[in-house]
Amino acid sequence: MFRRRAIVVVVAAATSTIAAPTLAWDASLSGDRVLPAGRVVKVDSDAGKIAIAHKPIPHLYMESMTMIFQVEEPTMLTGLTPGDKIRFKVERDNDGFVISRIENAN
């Protein structure tokens, strides 16, 4: 009887440690993903564009690169200068990639 309980406890413990990474991976696919990180290269407030040297963006299958993005609202660029570290939310739309949120990470 004791041996059977011990086996059940070991199996339950092993199963729960294996399931935890799976749950974390599933959460990364939801809308609650971590914002990509980058560094501001250039800001063009008049055109509503920003050049960012960014780290990989897995949900868009992008490797690290420097890229120009359109922003939803040009006012989001206020106060940003080249060299600033940022986190941003970017999505694909019909016209390309659009940033809907920027957080200064300095």
C-alpha positions as CSV (number, residue, x, y, z in Angstrom):
1,M,0.0,0.0,0.0
2,F,2.8,2.5,0.9
3,R,4.7,1.7,-2.3
4,R,1.6,2.4,-4.4
5,R,1.1,5.8,-2.7
6,A,4.8,6.6,-3.2
7,I,4.5,5.8,-6.9
8,V,1.4,8.0,-7.3
9,V,3.1,10.9,-5.5
10,V,6.3,10.6,-7.7
11,V,4.2,10.4,-10.9
12,A,2.1,13.4,-9.9
13,A,5.2,15.4,-9.1
14,A,6.8,14.5,-12.4
15,T,3.7,15.4,-14.3
16,S,3.3,18.8,-12.7
17,T,6.9,19.8,-13.4
18,I,6.5,18.8,-17.0
19,A,3.2,20.6,-17.4
20,A,4.5,23.9,-16.1
21,P,6.7,24.8,-19.1
22,T,3.8,23.8,-21.5
23,L,1.5,26.3,-19.7
24,A,4.1,29.0,-19.9
25,W,4.6,28.3,-23.7
26,D,0.8,28.5,-24.3
27,A,0.7,31.9,-22.5
28,S,3.4,33.2,-24.8
29,L,1.1,32.6,-27.8
30,S,-1.8,34.6,-26.3
31,G,-2.2,38.3,-26.5
32,D,-0.2,38.7,-23.2
33,R,3.2,38.3,-24.9
34,V,6.2,40.2,-23.8
35,L,6.8,43.4,-25.7
36,P,9.8,43.3,-28.1
37,A,12.8,45.3,-27.1
38,G,14.8,47.7,-29.3
39,R,16.8,50.9,-29.6
40,V,15.6,54.1,-31.3
41,V,17.7,54.9,-34.4
42,K,15.7,57.7,-35.9
43,V,12.4,59.5,-35.2
44,D,10.4,61.2,-37.9
45,S,7.4,62.7,-36.1
46,D,6.1,64.6,-39.2
47,A,5.7,61.3,-41.1
48,G,4.7,59.3,-38.0
49,K,7.6,56.9,-38.4
50,I,10.4,55.5,-36.2
51,A,13.5,53.5,-37.1
52,I,14.2,50.8,-34.5
53,A,17.1,48.4,-34.1
54,H,15.2,45.5,-32.5
55,K,15.7,42.1,-31.1
56,P,13.8,39.1,-32.6
57,I,10.0,39.4,-32.8
58,P,8.9,35.8,-32.7
59,H,5.2,36.3,-33.3
60,L,6.0,38.1,-36.6
61,Y,8.8,35.7,-37.5
62,M,11.4,38.5,-37.5
63,E,15.0,38.2,-36.7
64,S,17.0,41.0,-35.1
65,M,17.3,43.9,-37.6
66,T,16.9,47.7,-38.0
67,M,13.6,48.6,-39.5
68,I,11.3,51.6,-40.1
69,F,7.9,51.3,-38.6
70,Q,4.7,53.4,-38.9
71,V,3.1,54.4,-35.6
72,E,-0.7,54.6,-35.0
73,E,-0.4,58.1,-33.4
74,P,2.5,60.4,-34.1
75,T,2.1,61.8,-30.6
76,M,3.6,58.4,-29.4
77,L,7.0,59.6,-30.7
78,T,7.1,62.7,-28.4
79,G,10.1,62.6,-26.2
80,L,11.9,59.8,-28.0
81,T,15.4,60.4,-29.2
82,P,18.0,58.2,-31.0
83,G,19.7,55.9,-28.5
84,D,16.6,55.4,-26.3
85,K,15.9,51.9,-25.2
86,I,12.2,51.0,-25.8
87,R,9.7,48.2,-25.7
88,F,6.9,48.3,-28.3
89,K,3.8,46.5,-29.5
90,V,3.8,46.0,-33.3
91,E,1.3,44.1,-35.5
92,R,0.9,43.5,-39.2
93,D,-1.9,45.2,-41.1
94,N,-2.7,45.7,-44.7
95,D,-0.1,48.4,-45.2
96,G,2.8,46.7,-43.4
97,F,3.8,46.8,-39.7
98,V,2.2,49.4,-37.3
99,I,3.3,50.2,-33.8
100,S,0.4,50.7,-31.4
101,R,2.3,51.1,-28.1
102,I,5.8,52.3,-27.1
103,E,7.3,52.3,-23.7
104,N,10.6,54.1,-22.9
105,A,12.8,51.5,-21.1
106,N,15.7,53.9,-20.2
